[in-house]
Each structure stands twice: as structure tokens, then as C-alpha cells.
Amino acid sequence: MSKQAMKLINLKKTIGKKQIIKGLDFEINSGEVFGFLGPNGAGKTTTIRMMVGLMKITEGDVQILGKSIRSNYKEAVREVGAIVENPEMYPFMTGLQNLNHFARMIPGISKERIQEVIALVGLENAIRQKVGKYSLGMRQRLGIAQALLHKPSVLILDEPTNGLDPAGIREIRQYIRKLATEQNVAVIISSHLLSEIELMCDRIGIIKDGELVAIQSVNEISDTEVEKELLIHVQMEVKPPKSAIELLKSEFELDAEFESGLVRFQCPKERIPSIIQTFVQNGISVYQVEVSKARLEDKFFDLIGENSIG
């Protein structure tokens, strides 16, 4: 059984008369990558700021390895490393000089530990180059190394892939997964890139208007939604398409659209064979059928009922 790294207990934040965060309750385990999602203004950043003690908690608590942010701040916050968006580094210094500089601010960081985090994020070859010459992905890795210097149990990354190209995004994703599995660090990622969250995370929590609307395993989103007969996306190349759309409506009560030469609709997977059979019996030729499982994006919009994310 995984050890609990962080726990939010009835966490609330009120500013003036407005309640921003409305009683969040969830936990994050060691060795887990946890995605924290929500539309703009949902309360993600406010929650993260309370998690690390940068914003006062109105009610409730955040516990890190059982230590309270409210009553035992110094002990609790020692267990946390965090990067908010692009990490700030000195461009005129090398990567190693930057790490040495930050290490001097934290008691007990050995030279061996510095070399350990450099290896962990794969920067051995570039560590003696000036940071000004680093790609954005390399800077992000150096930022992660810096956040890991004091061996935190929890790493919080706010938009870790912001501004990266696809290769850089893949690179950061690999290192985040490596950290969780090899170092048993609990990694919390706030992001608006739903496709990346799906590839990177073990579980996701979705927040809307300061409330937790769902918390779910990413694998469950991929697998069990199918069994629940939700969101199987089907596209078919058929002739004549107009007849196919009419038949889907009259026989199966399904709404379909014709786009880019394909008839597109959603239905339970189990219904596809009978749909094809009905088409053939009614003189409709079927040339191609493609299906895809529910995606995190579909689940997300299903839950928040909006199309603004951030």
C-alpha cells in the first residue's frame, strides 16, 4: 500500500465575502503523479499556494507526511519542492553554479547530492554550460533538479511543460515519471494540456468553482467509461452518407454528422456490429470503420460543462 504524502482536509479559502475554495478533501500518495485540472479561475493556483504555505488557509488544513502546514509550517514545508511556471535561473552562470548557489541557501546539501540530482534529470553533459545557452526543456530540468536538492517527498509543478515544443514536453514527461517511480516522490502537476496529463499522470483531480468535481484514475477514464457505454467515438466511410445519417436517427436514435467524407457519431461499442448490419441490409456500402475510446478531454468537458481551461 502506498504511503500518503499529502492530504487536503476540508481546505477552504475566503477572500472578503467570497469563498474561493469550498472544502477540498483528497490525498496524494508517494510515487504517484497526480494531475490537478480545472478551467480558468477554478481555484488551482490558490490551492497550490495554500499547499506550500504561500497563502493563508481560511479553514481546514494541508498535511505533508502528517505534518500540518498550519501548525507545523517549517517541518511540513521542508518536505516540499515546487516550480511555478518557468524556473528563474541566472543565465550568465553555468547550470552547476546555479545549483551550487541555491544549495548554499539550504543547510546540509552535499556535493554528492548535487551530482545525484544532475544525473537524475539527465543534465550531466550540459551542467557546465551557461544557462543562457540552455533550451527551455533543459531549463525546466535544471529547475526540477533545484527543487529536488533537499530530497522533498512532494514535488509541485505548475505548468511544467509551458512553452515547450513536443520534444521538450516528452522529455519533461519522462523525467517526471522517472522521479515518481524511482525516487518515490509524489508529483503534483497543474496543467491545461489535457493530452499530456493523460500520458503523464496516474490520477487526476478536477476542480470547478473551488470545488472538487471528480477524482479518478487515468486508466479508469480510458477503460471503464467504455463499459459504462459512454463516449465511444465512431467514424465511418459510407455511401450514401445521407441515408446512413437518417438510418442512425430512425433506427438507433443516434445523432450523426457528415464531415471530411466521414459519418461521425458516438455510441456504445456493443452496438457497432448491428449498425453495420443494418446499413448493409438497407443498401448502404460500408468502406471503413474507426472507433476510439473516451479521452480525458471528453471526460473533462463532460464534468465542467465548459470549454475554457487553464
Buried (B, 14 or more C-beta within 10 A) or exposed (E): EEEBBBBBBEBBBEEEEEBBBBBBEBBBBBBBBBBBBBBEBBBBBBBBBBBBBEBEBBBBBBBBBBBBBBEEEEBBBBBBBBBBBBBEBEEEBBBBBBBBEBBEEEEEBEEEBBBBBBEBBBBEEBBEBBBEEBBBBBBBBBBBBBBBBBBBBBBBBBBBBBEBEEEBBBBBBEBBBBBBEEBBBBBBBBBBBBEBBBBBBBBBBBBBBBBBBBBBEBEEBBEEBBEEEBBBBBBBBBEEBEBBBEBBEEEBEBEBEEEEEBBBBBBEEEBBEEBBEBBEEEEBEBEEBEBEBBBBBBBBBBBBEEEEBB
